[in-house]
């Protein structure tokens, strides 16, 4: 009987301990709208475009941001960055060409639009692009370092570059994972 009483008391203490732990709160739409990840990427595009006449970069192609260790590989992070840069550039009044709508650009599944330097001129010519946004990310311990550049499509001249870091929070950790097909 004593053993049962001790077991019951331990169970009651455990239940009280569980009820005192706060439940995690889910983010709100308001919090999502001002998330620092979004703002960091908008700021990166604003820095790239600051002081450049729209004619110097319009029309613009945005390539998928790739892993610096293998320029043929991207991740959900690289594709998300590219999409956000495209939106920010369009919001700034730049004529951004959507490559996914064209059948003449090979879009590799799970990777996105990868523009290797030898392909930039040909693809830009097809899309009549003045400039291309290219970039890399590098996964480190506590941060992911991002480098983006606006490149003149005909000459390869770098018009502007910008570097920044994203904290390796839970969302970024999930975005840098390489696709495995195990979704």
C-alpha positions in Angstrom: 0.0 0.0 0.0 2.9 2.4 0.8 4.4 1.7 -2.6 1.1 2.6 -4.3 0.8 5.8 -2.3 4.4 6.8 -3.1 3.7 6.1 -6.8 0.4 8.1 -6.8 2.2 11.0 -5.1 5.0 11.0 -7.7 2.4 10.9 -10.5 0.6 13.9 -8.9 3.9 15.9 -8.6 4.7 15.1 -12.3 1.3 16.3 -13.4 1.7 19.6 -11.5 5.1 20.1 -13.1 3.7 19.6 -16.6 0.9 22.0 -16.1 3.3 24.8 -15.0 5.2 24.7 -18.3 4.0 27.4 -20.7 2.5 26.2 -24.0 4.5 27.4 -27.0 2.5 30.2 -28.8 2.2 30.1 -32.5 3.2 33.1 -34.5 0.6 35.6 -35.7 0.1 37.0 -39.1 1.3 40.4 -37.8 4.5 38.8 -36.5 5.0 36.9 -39.8 4.6 40.2 -41.8 7.5 41.8 -40.0 9.7 38.7 -39.6 13.4 39.7 -39.6 14.2 37.0 -42.3 11.9 38.9 -44.7 13.3 42.2 -43.8 16.9 41.1 -44.1 16.3 40.0 -47.7 14.3 43.1 -48.6 17.1 45.2 -47.2 19.7 43.3 -49.2 17.8 44.1 -52.4 17.4 47.7 -51.4 21.2 48.0 -50.8 21.9 46.5 -54.2 19.5 48.9 -56.0 20.4 52.0 -54.0 21.5 54.7 -56.4 21.4 52.6 -59.5 19.1 53.9 -62.3 16.4 51.3 -63.1 17.6 51.3 -66.7 20.9 49.9 -65.6 19.3 46.7 -64.2 16.0 46.4 -66.1 15.0 43.9 -67.3 16.4 41.8 -64.5 16.8 38.0 -64.2 17.1 36.6 -60.7 19.1 33.3 -60.5 18.7 30.8 -57.8 21.1 31.5 -54.9 23.4 28.5 -54.7 25.6 26.7 -52.1 29.1 28.2 -52.3 30.6 24.7 -51.9 28.8 23.4 -55.0 27.5 25.9 -57.4 25.2 23.3 -59.0 23.3 22.8 -55.7 20.7 24.9 -54.0 18.2 24.3 -51.2 14.9 25.6 -50.1 16.8 28.5 -48.6 18.4 29.5 -52.0 15.1 29.3 -53.8 13.3 31.3 -51.1 16.0 34.0 -51.2 15.6 34.2 -55.0 11.9 34.6 -54.8 12.1 37.2 -52.1 14.7 39.2 -54.1 12.5 39.0 -57.2 9.5 40.4 -55.2 11.6 43.2 -53.6 13.1 44.2 -57.0 9.6 44.3 -58.6 8.3 46.3 -55.7 11.1 48.8 -56.2 10.0 49.3 -59.8 12.5 47.0 -61.6 11.2 45.0 -64.6 11.9 41.5 -63.3 11.5 38.6 -65.8 10.1 35.4 -64.4 12.1 32.6 -65.9 9.8 29.8 -64.7 7.1 31.0 -67.1 9.4 30.5 -70.1 9.8 27.1 -71.7 13.3 27.8 -73.1 15.1 27.8 -69.7 15.9 24.5 -68.1 14.7 24.6 -64.6 16.2 21.7 -62.6 13.7 20.1 -60.3 14.4 20.7 -56.6 17.1 23.3 -57.5 15.5 26.2 -59.4 17.0 28.4 -62.0 20.8 27.9 -61.8 22.8 30.4 -63.8 26.3 29.4 -64.2 28.6 32.1 -65.6 29.0 30.5 -69.0 25.2 30.4 -69.4 24.4 34.0 -68.3 24.9 35.7 -71.6 22.8 33.2 -73.6 19.9 33.1 -71.1 20.0 36.9 -70.6 19.9 37.4 -74.4 16.8 35.2 -74.7 15.1 37.1 -71.9 16.4 40.5 -73.1 17.8 41.1 -69.6 20.1 43.9 -68.9 21.3 42.5 -65.6 21.2 39.3 -63.6 21.2 38.9 -59.9 23.4 36.0 -58.8 24.5 34.8 -55.4 25.8 32.2 -53.0 25.1 31.2 -49.4 27.6 29.5 -47.1 26.4 27.5 -44.1 28.5 28.1 -41.0 27.9 27.3 -37.3 25.6 30.1 -36.1 25.0 31.9 -39.4 24.4 31.5 -43.0 26.5 34.0 -45.0 24.8 35.3 -48.1 26.5 37.1 -51.0 24.4 38.7 -53.8 25.6 40.6 -56.9 24.0 42.5 -59.7 25.9 41.6 -62.9 25.6 43.3 -66.3 24.5 40.5 -68.6 26.5 41.4 -71.7 29.9 42.1 -70.1 29.8 40.2 -66.8 30.7 43.4 -65.0 29.6 43.4 -61.3 27.5 46.5 -60.9 26.9 46.1 -57.2 27.4 43.4 -54.5 26.2 43.0 -51.0 27.0 40.5 -48.1 24.9 39.8 -45.1 24.3 37.0 -42.6 21.2 35.2 -41.5 21.1 33.7 -38.0 20.9 29.9 -38.0 17.5 29.8 -36.3 15.1 26.9 -36.6 13.5 28.2 -39.8 16.9 28.8 -41.5 18.1 25.3 -40.4 15.1 23.7 -42.1 15.6 25.8 -45.2 19.3 24.9 -45.7 18.6 21.2 -45.7 19.2 19.6 -49.0 16.2 18.0 -50.6 16.1 14.2 -49.9 12.7 13.4 -51.3 11.6 12.5 -47.8 9.1 15.3 -47.4 
